[in-house]
Amino acid sequence: MKNTLPDPLMIMCAPNGARKMPADHPELPITARQLARCASQLMDAGASVLHLHVRDARGRHSLSPTLYREAIAAVRNAVADRLVIQVTTEAVGIYNREQQMDVVRQLRPEAVSLALRELCPDENSIADSADFFQWCAAEKIWTQYILYSPEEVARFAALHARGVFAQDEPSVLFVLGRYSQDLTGRPEELQDFINVWSGKTGRWACCCFGVTEQQAMLAAVRAGGHVRLGFENNLHRADGTIAHDNAELLRDFVEQLPLADRRLADADDIRSLYLP
């Protein structure tokens, strides 16, 4: 199947991430209750996927299955199945790849994000990574692979050609600016990712660190991709002011969209595309 990115447009939201704290913004959701309230607002603002991080009692990044189950239950209580919940396996210098894979095996989530450089960093890691990716596919978990550079896109494509991911059409997320000196992505970088991906099968989305987030996301939409926004990456609206909360950030973006005949996806659309 030719890589033709589908309508409708998927808007993912990453409302907290692993590093920011309430001192960075008072509306940053940390607790399960706060995440549930935020999820409801995000759904109303146009999101179809919640990218979920959980924190421990001190507000630190955690991959605890118990904390994940608590947060997922709270979000489901608030929005039922009207959002797809994507858990993260981000290491943040705390967890090793075995622990990252183990939390997925324990949770069996609906969706998960996996950083290629963390889960499959080198040739020696490919065999057991492939076993894990194949397990995810067998469990019908939507896996989205996180790629931080065009070079990683090329490596991902080569591994895909070797059958490592056990999927004909894998899902990827291009990340702009994560390893830049000022933690700010350059929207023009997106084309470099797309050029390497061109002709590959699978759907791509993009996120961008810093105040250029909305500019980059509009470029992604124009290029036929999907998007992820939220306080994990950026606190600023398009006009440079600080957003009141994640929902305002999303509403501001949606108001600028050149949607034409491309409507916003809902959770049922996402499940039909990624979880057949």
C-alpha positions as CSV (number, residue, x, y, z in Angstrom):
1,M,0.0,0.0,0.0
2,K,1.4,3.4,-0.9
3,N,2.1,5.7,2.0
4,T,-0.9,8.0,1.7
5,L,-1.6,9.7,5.0
6,P,-5.3,9.5,5.8
7,D,-8.0,11.9,6.8
8,P,-9.0,12.8,9.3
9,L,-6.4,14.8,11.2
10,M,-5.1,13.2,14.5
11,I,-4.4,15.8,17.2
12,M,-2.5,14.2,20.1
13,C,-1.8,16.1,23.3
14,A,1.1,15.6,25.7
15,P,-0.1,17.7,28.7
16,N,2.7,17.2,31.2
17,G,5.7,15.3,30.1
18,A,8.4,14.0,32.4
19,R,10.3,17.2,33.4
20,K,8.1,20.2,33.9
21,M,6.6,20.9,37.3
22,P,3.7,23.1,38.6
23,A,6.3,25.8,39.2
24,D,6.6,26.0,35.4
25,H,2.9,26.4,35.0
26,P,0.1,26.2,37.6
27,E,-2.2,24.2,35.2
28,L,0.3,21.5,34.5
29,P,-1.5,18.3,35.4
30,I,0.4,16.0,37.7
31,T,-2.1,13.9,39.7
32,A,-4.5,11.3,38.4
33,R,-7.4,13.7,39.2
34,Q,-5.7,16.6,37.4
35,L,-5.0,14.4,34.4
36,A,-8.6,13.3,34.2
37,R,-9.9,16.9,34.3
38,C,-7.4,17.9,31.7
39,A,-8.3,14.9,29.5
40,S,-11.9,16.0,29.4
41,Q,-10.9,19.5,28.4
42,L,-8.6,18.3,25.7
43,M,-11.3,16.1,24.2
44,D,-13.6,19.1,23.9
45,A,-10.7,21.1,22.4
46,G,-10.2,18.6,19.5
47,A,-7.7,16.0,20.8
48,S,-8.3,12.3,20.0
49,V,-5.2,10.9,21.8
50,L,-3.8,11.6,25.2
51,H,-0.1,11.0,25.6
52,L,0.2,10.1,29.2
53,H,3.1,10.6,31.7
54,V,2.6,9.8,35.4
55,R,4.5,11.2,38.4
56,D,5.2,9.8,41.8
57,A,4.2,11.4,45.1
58,R,7.1,13.9,44.8
59,G,6.1,14.8,41.2
60,R,9.0,12.9,39.6
61,H,8.7,11.0,36.4
62,S,7.6,7.4,36.9
63,L,6.9,4.2,34.9
64,S,5.1,2.6,37.8
65,P,2.3,0.3,36.5
66,T,0.3,1.1,39.6
67,L,0.5,4.8,39.0
68,Y,-0.4,4.2,35.3
69,R,-3.4,2.1,36.2
70,E,-4.6,4.8,38.6
71,A,-4.3,7.5,36.1
72,I,-5.8,5.5,33.2
73,A,-8.8,4.6,35.4
74,A,-9.3,8.3,36.4
75,V,-9.1,9.4,32.7
76,R,-11.5,6.6,31.6
77,N,-13.9,7.6,34.4
78,A,-13.9,11.2,33.0
79,V,-14.0,10.5,29.2
80,A,-14.9,6.8,28.9
81,D,-13.4,5.6,25.6
82,R,-13.6,9.0,23.8
83,L,-9.8,9.4,24.0
84,V,-7.2,6.9,23.0
85,I,-4.7,6.7,25.9
86,Q,-1.1,6.4,24.9
87,V,1.4,5.6,27.7
88,T,5.0,6.6,27.4
89,T,8.1,4.5,28.1
90,E,10.5,7.4,28.2
91,A,13.6,6.6,30.3
92,V,14.6,10.2,31.4
93,G,17.9,8.7,32.5
94,I,16.1,6.7,35.2
95,Y,14.9,3.5,33.6
96,N,16.8,0.9,31.5
97,R,15.3,-0.7,28.4
98,E,14.4,-3.9,30.2
99,Q,12.3,-1.9,32.7
100,Q,10.8,0.1,29.8
101,M,9.6,-3.1,28.1
102,D,8.5,-4.6,31.3
103,V,6.0,-1.8,32.1
104,V,4.4,-2.4,28.7
105,R,4.1,-6.1,29.3
106,Q,2.5,-5.5,32.7
107,L,0.1,-2.8,31.5
108,R,-0.9,-4.1,28.0
109,P,-2.0,-0.6,27.2
110,E,-4.1,0.4,24.2
111,A,-1.2,2.5,22.8
112,V,2.4,3.2,23.7
113,S,5.2,5.4,22.5
114,L,8.7,3.9,22.1
115,A,11.9,5.8,21.5
116,L,13.9,3.9,19.0
117,R,17.2,5.2,20.5
118,E,16.2,3.9,23.9
119,L,14.5,0.6,23.1
120,C,16.8,-0.4,20.2
121,P,20.0,1.6,20.5
122,D,22.4,-0.6,18.6
123,E,22.9,-3.8,16.7
124,N,23.3,-5.9,19.8
125,S,19.9,-4.9,21.0
126,I,18.0,-5.7,17.8
127,A,17.0,-9.4,18.6
128,D,15.3,-8.8,21.9
129,S,13.9,-5.5,20.8
130,A,12.3,-7.3,17.8
131,D,10.8,-9.9,20.1
132,F,9.3,-7.1,22.2
133,F,7.9,-5.2,19.1
134,Q,6.5,-8.5,17.8
135,W,4.8,-9.1,21.2
136,C,3.3,-5.6,21.0
137,A,1.9,-6.4,17.6
138,A,0.5,-9.7,18.7
139,E,-1.2,-8.0,21.6
140,K,-2.7,-5.4,19.2
141,I,-1.0,-2.5,21.0
142,W,-0.7,0.6,18.9
143,T,3.0,1.3,18.9
144,Q,4.3,4.7,17.9
145,Y,8.1,5.0,17.4
146,I,9.8,8.2,18.4
147,L,12.5,9.5,16.0
148,Y,14.6,12.5,16.8
149,S,16.5,13.1,13.6
150,P,16.5,12.3,9.9
151,E,19.3,9.8,10.6
152,E,17.0,8.0,13.0
153,V,14.3,7.9,10.3
154,A,16.8,6.3,7.9
155,R,17.8,3.7,10.6
156,F,14.2,3.0,11.4
157,A,13.4,2.4,7.7
158,A,16.4,0.0,7.4
159,L,15.2,-2.0,10.5
160,H,11.7,-2.0,9.2
161,A,12.9,-3.5,5.9
162,R,14.5,-6.3,8.0
163,G,11.1,-7.1,9.7
164,V,12.1,-5.8,13.1
165,F,8.8,-4.1,13.9
166,A,6.4,-6.9,12.7
167,Q,4.2,-4.3,11.0
168,D,3.6,-3.5,7.4
169,E,2.7,0.1,8.1
170,P,4.4,1.3,11.4
171,S,3.5,4.6,13.1
172,V,6.2,7.1,13.8
173,L,6.6,10.5,15.5
174,F,9.1,13.0,14.3
175,V,10.5,15.2,17.1
176,L,11.9,18.6,16.4
177,G,14.3,20.4,18.7
178,R,14.7,17.9,21.6
179,Y,18.4,17.9,21.3
180,S,18.9,21.4,20.0
181,Q,21.0,23.8,22.2
182,D,18.1,26.0,23.0
183,L,15.5,23.2,23.2
184,T,13.6,24.8,20.3
185,G,12.7,23.1,17.1
186,R,13.1,24.7,13.6
187,P,10.0,24.1,11.5
188,E,12.0,23.9,8.4
189,E,13.7,20.8,9.8
190,L,10.5,18.9,9.2
191,Q,11.1,18.6,5.5
192,D,14.4,16.8,6.2
193,F,12.5,14.1,8.1
194,I,9.8,13.9,5.4
195,N,12.4,13.6,2.6
196,V,13.9,10.5,4.3
197,W,10.5,9.1,5.0
198,S,9.2,9.7,1.5
199,G,8.0,6.5,-0.1
200,K,7.9,4.5,3.1
201,T,4.7,2.9,4.2
202,G,3.2,4.0,7.5
203,R,1.7,7.1,9.1
204,W,3.8,9.9,10.6
205,A,3.1,12.6,13.1
206,C,5.2,15.4,14.4
207,C,5.9,17.3,17.7
208,C,8.1,20.3,18.3
209,F,9.8,21.7,21.3
210,G,9.7,25.5,22.1
211,V,7.8,28.5,20.9
212,T,7.9,27.3,17.3
213,E,5.5,24.4,18.1
214,Q,2.4,25.8,16.4
215,Q,4.3,27.0,13.4
216,A,5.8,23.5,13.0
217,M,2.5,21.7,13.5
218,L,0.8,23.8,10.8
219,A,3.6,22.8,8.5
220,A,3.0,19.2,9.4
221,V,-0.7,19.5,8.6
222,R,0.1,21.1,5.2
223,A,2.5,18.2,4.5
224,G,-0.2,15.7,5.2
225,G,1.0,14.6,8.6
226,H,-0.6,14.4,12.1
227,V,0.4,16.4,15.1
228,R,1.1,16.3,18.9
229,L,1.0,19.5,21.0
230,G,1.0,20.2,24.7
231,F,2.8,21.6,27.7
232,E,5.4,18.8,27.5
233,N,6.9,20.6,24.6
234,N,5.7,24.2,24.8
235,L,3.6,26.6,26.9
236,H,3.1,29.3,24.3
237,R,0.2,30.2,22.0
238,A,0.9,31.3,18.4
239,D,1.0,34.9,19.5
240,G,3.8,34.2,22.0
241,T,1.6,34.5,25.1
242,I,1.5,31.8,27.7
243,A,-1.5,29.5,27.3
244,H,-3.9,29.3,30.3
245,D,-3.9,25.6,30.0
246,N,-3.4,22.7,27.5
247,A,-6.9,23.1,26.2
248,E,-6.4,26.7,25.3
249,L,-3.2,25.7,23.5
250,L,-5.1,23.2,21.4
251,R,-8.0,25.5,20.7
252,D,-5.6,28.2,19.5
253,F,-4.0,25.7,17.1
254,V,-7.4,24.4,15.8
255,E,-8.5,28.0,15.0
256,Q,-5.5,28.3,12.7
257,L,-5.9,25.0,10.9
258,P,-6.3,25.0,7.1
259,L,-8.5,22.0,7.4
260,A,-10.3,22.2,4.0
261,D,-12.0,18.8,3.7
262,R,-9.8,17.2,6.4
263,R,-11.9,16.9,9.6
264,L,-10.5,16.3,13.0
265,A,-10.3,12.7,14.1
266,D,-12.1,11.3,17.1
267,A,-11.0,8.3,19.1
268,D,-13.1,5.9,17.0
269,D,-11.2,7.1,13.9
270,I,-7.9,6.5,15.6
271,R,-8.8,3.0,16.6
272,S,-10.0,2.2,13.0
273,L,-6.6,3.4,11.6
274,Y,-4.2,2.1,14.2
275,L,-6.1,-0.7,16.1
276,P,-7.9,-2.7,13.5
